[in-house]
Amino acid sequence: MSKALAEGMNNIIANLTVLYMKMHHFHWYVKGTNFYVLHEKFEQFYNDLAGYIDEIAERLLTLNEAPVSTLEECLQRATVKEAKGDLSEQQMVEETISDFAKVIQQLKECLKAAEQEGDDITNDLLLSIAAQMDKNIWMLRAFSGKNAVPPQKAEPVAWLKKRG
């Protein structure tokens, strides 16, 4: 494993660790008409994140690399910001979407590096995490009433163009 890939994976661990605490914060402090649904969803997210952190850290250890393991290291590396203030349920959902998208971008960068190195196992691990986080973004967008995929301009079917 290259040092660049190990660093990238450690940066992912850092962001996932901050997200883990942020999802706890959202779980504890969510209020509003969607309390129950979001309370449960944020709990699912922090449980998922704990698993991702562990899987990536153990992959690094398997390849004789050292995963970040202190909050100080995670906060220094993370691009995801800690939860702040009293957010509305909609703001919590929007921040979660944004943060998941940041992590997916990091995962994609590491996926390219793992592929270049021929490390199929790391590639598979990172791809499975990216796929689940991407699905979560879709679900959160649908929940918030935002389209998961921007609508495309409808084009008339070719045979209709000829008719009229």
The 8 nearest C-alpha neighbors of each residue, nearest first, counted from 0:
[[1, 2, 4, 5, 62, 116, 118, 113],
 [0, 2, 3, 4, 5, 116, 112, 6],
 [1, 3, 5, 4, 6, 0, 7, 64],
 [2, 4, 6, 1, 5, 7, 112, 0],
 [5, 3, 7, 1, 6, 2, 109, 8],
 [4, 6, 2, 8, 7, 3, 9, 1],
 [7, 5, 9, 3, 4, 8, 2, 10],
 [6, 8, 4, 10, 9, 5, 3, 109],
 [7, 9, 11, 5, 10, 6, 4, 12],
 [8, 10, 12, 6, 11, 7, 66, 67],
 [11, 9, 13, 7, 8, 12, 76, 6],
 [10, 12, 8, 14, 9, 13, 15, 7],
 [13, 11, 9, 15, 10, 14, 52, 16],
 [14, 12, 73, 10, 77, 16, 11, 15],
 [15, 13, 77, 11, 17, 16, 12, 79],
 [14, 16, 18, 12, 17, 13, 19, 11],
 [17, 15, 19, 13, 18, 14, 12, 20],
 [16, 18, 14, 20, 19, 15, 21, 81],
 [19, 17, 21, 15, 16, 20, 22, 14],
 [18, 20, 16, 45, 22, 17, 21, 48],
 [21, 19, 23, 17, 18, 22, 24, 16],
 [20, 22, 18, 24, 82, 23, 19, 81],
 [23, 21, 25, 19, 24, 41, 20, 45],
 [24, 22, 26, 20, 21, 25, 27, 19],
 [23, 25, 21, 27, 22, 26, 28, 20],
 [26, 24, 22, 28, 29, 27, 23, 21],
 [27, 25, 38, 23, 41, 24, 28, 22],
 [26, 28, 24, 25, 29, 23, 38, 22],
 [29, 27, 25, 26, 24, 30, 85, 86],
 [28, 30, 25, 88, 26, 34, 27, 38],
 [31, 29, 34, 28, 88, 32, 87, 33],
 [32, 30, 34, 33, 88, 29, 87, 35],
 [31, 33, 34, 30, 35, 88, 36, 37],
 [34, 32, 31, 36, 35, 37, 30, 88],
 [35, 33, 31, 30, 37, 32, 36, 38],
 [34, 36, 38, 37, 33, 39, 32, 40],
 [37, 35, 39, 33, 38, 34, 40, 41],
 [36, 38, 40, 39, 34, 35, 41, 33],
 [37, 39, 26, 35, 41, 36, 40, 34],
 [38, 40, 42, 37, 36, 41, 35, 43],
 [41, 39, 37, 43, 42, 38, 36, 44],
 [40, 42, 44, 26, 43, 22, 38, 39],
 [43, 41, 39, 45, 40, 44, 26, 46],
 [42, 44, 40, 46, 41, 45, 47, 39],
 [43, 45, 41, 47, 42, 46, 48, 40],
 [46, 44, 48, 19, 42, 47, 22, 43],
 [45, 47, 43, 49, 44, 48, 42, 50],
 [48, 46, 44, 50, 45, 49, 43, 51],
 [47, 49, 45, 51, 50, 46, 19, 44],
 [50, 48, 46, 52, 47, 51, 45, 53],
 [49, 51, 53, 47, 48, 52, 54, 46],
 [52, 50, 48, 54, 53, 49, 55, 47],
 [53, 51, 49, 55, 50, 12, 54, 56],
 [52, 54, 56, 50, 51, 55, 57, 49],
 [55, 53, 51, 57, 56, 52, 50, 58],
 [54, 56, 58, 52, 57, 53, 51, 59],
 [57, 55, 53, 59, 66, 58, 54, 52],
 [56, 58, 60, 54, 59, 55, 53, 61],
 [59, 57, 61, 55, 60, 56, 54, 62],
 [60, 58, 64, 56, 62, 57, 61, 66],
 [59, 61, 57, 63, 64, 62, 58, 65],
 [62, 60, 58, 59, 63, 57, 64, 56],
 [61, 63, 59, 60, 64, 58, 0, 57],
 [64, 62, 60, 61, 59, 65, 0, 58],
 [63, 65, 59, 60, 62, 66, 5, 61],
 [66, 64, 60, 59, 67, 63, 56, 5],
 [67, 65, 56, 9, 68, 59, 64, 60],
 [68, 66, 9, 69, 72, 65, 73, 12],
 [67, 69, 66, 70, 72, 73, 65, 71],
 [68, 70, 72, 71, 67, 73, 74, 13],
 [69, 71, 73, 72, 74, 68, 16, 13],
 [70, 72, 74, 69, 73, 75, 68, 76],
 [73, 71, 75, 69, 70, 74, 76, 67],
 [72, 74, 13, 70, 76, 75, 71, 77],
 [73, 75, 71, 77, 76, 72, 70, 13],
 [74, 76, 72, 73, 77, 71, 13, 70],
 [77, 75, 73, 74, 10, 13, 72, 78],
 [76, 78, 14, 13, 74, 79, 73, 75],
 [77, 79, 80, 14, 76, 101, 74, 13],
 [80, 78, 77, 14, 98, 17, 81, 18],
 [81, 79, 78, 82, 17, 77, 18, 98],
 [80, 82, 21, 17, 83, 79, 18, 20],
 [83, 81, 21, 80, 24, 84, 25, 20],
 [84, 82, 81, 85, 86, 80, 21, 24],
 [85, 83, 86, 82, 87, 28, 81, 24],
 [84, 86, 87, 83, 28, 29, 82, 91],
 [87, 85, 90, 84, 91, 88, 83, 29],
 [86, 88, 90, 89, 91, 85, 30, 29],
 [87, 89, 91, 90, 29, 92, 30, 86],
 [90, 88, 92, 87, 91, 93, 143, 86],
 [91, 89, 93, 87, 92, 88, 86, 94],
 [92, 90, 88, 94, 89, 93, 95, 86],
 [91, 93, 95, 89, 90, 94, 96, 88],
 [92, 94, 90, 96, 95, 91, 89, 97],
 [95, 93, 97, 91, 96, 92, 98, 90],
 [94, 96, 92, 98, 93, 97, 99, 91],
 [97, 95, 93, 99, 94, 136, 98, 100],
 [96, 98, 94, 100, 95, 99, 93, 101],
 [99, 97, 101, 95, 100, 96, 94, 79],
 [98, 100, 102, 96, 101, 97, 95, 103],
 [99, 101, 103, 97, 98, 102, 96, 104],
 [102, 100, 98, 104, 99, 103, 97, 105],
 [101, 103, 105, 99, 104, 100, 106, 98],
 [102, 104, 106, 100, 105, 101, 129, 107],
 [103, 105, 107, 101, 102, 106, 100, 108],
 [106, 104, 102, 108, 103, 107, 109, 101],
 [105, 107, 103, 109, 104, 108, 110, 125],
 [108, 106, 110, 104, 105, 109, 103, 111],
 [109, 107, 105, 111, 110, 106, 104, 112],
 [108, 110, 112, 106, 111, 107, 4, 113],
 [111, 109, 107, 113, 122, 108, 112, 106],
 [112, 110, 114, 108, 109, 113, 115, 107],
 [111, 113, 109, 115, 114, 110, 4, 116],
 [114, 112, 116, 118, 110, 115, 111, 122],
 [113, 115, 117, 111, 116, 112, 118, 110],
 [116, 114, 112, 113, 117, 111, 118, 110],
 [115, 117, 113, 114, 118, 112, 0, 1],
 [116, 118, 114, 115, 119, 113, 122, 112],
 [119, 117, 113, 116, 120, 121, 114, 122],
 [118, 120, 122, 121, 117, 123, 114, 113],
 [119, 121, 123, 122, 118, 124, 113, 125],
 [122, 120, 124, 123, 119, 118, 125, 113],
 [121, 123, 119, 125, 120, 110, 124, 113],
 [122, 124, 126, 120, 121, 125, 119, 127],
 [125, 123, 121, 127, 122, 126, 120, 128],
 [124, 126, 128, 122, 127, 123, 106, 129],
 [125, 127, 129, 123, 128, 124, 122, 130],
 [128, 126, 130, 124, 129, 125, 123, 131],
 [129, 127, 125, 131, 126, 130, 132, 124],
 [128, 130, 126, 132, 103, 127, 131, 133],
 [131, 129, 133, 127, 128, 132, 126, 134],
 [132, 130, 134, 128, 133, 129, 135, 127],
 [131, 133, 135, 129, 134, 130, 128, 99],
 [132, 134, 130, 136, 135, 131, 129, 137],
 [133, 135, 137, 131, 132, 136, 130, 138],
 [134, 136, 132, 138, 133, 137, 139, 131],
 [137, 135, 133, 139, 134, 138, 96, 140],
 [136, 138, 147, 134, 140, 135, 139, 141],
 [137, 139, 135, 141, 136, 140, 142, 134],
 [140, 138, 142, 136, 141, 137, 143, 135],
 [139, 141, 145, 143, 137, 142, 147, 138],
 [140, 142, 138, 144, 139, 143, 145, 146],
 [143, 141, 139, 140, 144, 138, 145, 137],
 [144, 142, 140, 141, 145, 139, 89, 92],
 [145, 143, 141, 142, 140, 146, 139, 147],
 [146, 144, 140, 143, 141, 147, 142, 139],
 [145, 147, 148, 149, 141, 140, 144, 150],
 [146, 148, 137, 140, 141, 145, 149, 138],
 [147, 149, 146, 150, 137, 151, 145, 140],
 [148, 150, 146, 151, 147, 145, 152, 140],
 [151, 149, 148, 152, 146, 153, 147, 145],
 [152, 150, 153, 149, 148, 154, 146, 147],
 [153, 151, 154, 150, 149, 155, 148, 156],
 [152, 154, 151, 155, 150, 156, 157, 149],
 [153, 155, 152, 156, 157, 151, 160, 159],
 [156, 154, 157, 159, 160, 153, 158, 152],
 [155, 157, 159, 158, 154, 160, 153, 161],
 [158, 156, 160, 159, 155, 161, 154, 162],
 [157, 159, 161, 160, 156, 162, 155, 163],
 [158, 160, 162, 161, 156, 157, 155, 163],
 [161, 159, 157, 158, 162, 163, 155, 156],
 [160, 162, 158, 159, 163, 157, 156, 155],
 [163, 161, 159, 160, 158, 157, 156, 155],
 [162, 160, 161, 159, 158, 155, 157, 156]]
